[in-house]
Each structure stands twice: as structure tokens, then as C-alpha cells.
Amino acid sequence: MSEKLEQYKERVAGARENGGLSEDVQTLLSDMLEELAELSRSNKALRKVILKNGQGSAMSTRLRDALYE
């Protein structure tokens, strides 16, 4: 995702240089890119937590229930 984010930043910077964006649009795009970066970071952290939690309970529910019977 970081590669895609960098591409977006480059495209926005290119549009700014060409003068094709109003001040409001530049602010909006900047805010959106910051939010996208934060969501990407949060998504990565959540994936790590899910993977970490998933490793502890490798036994399936059916198998666990069968063993406890």
C-alpha cells in the first residue's frame, strides 16, 4: 500500500506544479492522503494483531470440542 500511496502523492504534487488545482482542492487532497496513510498504518497494525492471535488458537473448534468430550 505504501507504494500506491507514494504514487498518489507524486500525482498530487504533479498536479500542484501544473497549477491545475485550486487551494481548496489541494487542502482536500492533502487531508485525504494523510487519512489514507493513517488508515494504512492502522490496517497493518490490525493485521499483525490478528495474525498473532490466530497463531495461539491453531486448534479448530470442532477438534477442541471433540477432545473435551
PyMOL commands that set and color helices and strands:
alter all, ss='L'
color gray80, all
select helices_A, chain A and resi 2-18+23-56+61-68
alter helices_A, ss='H'
color red, helices_A
deselect
rebuild
show_as cartoon
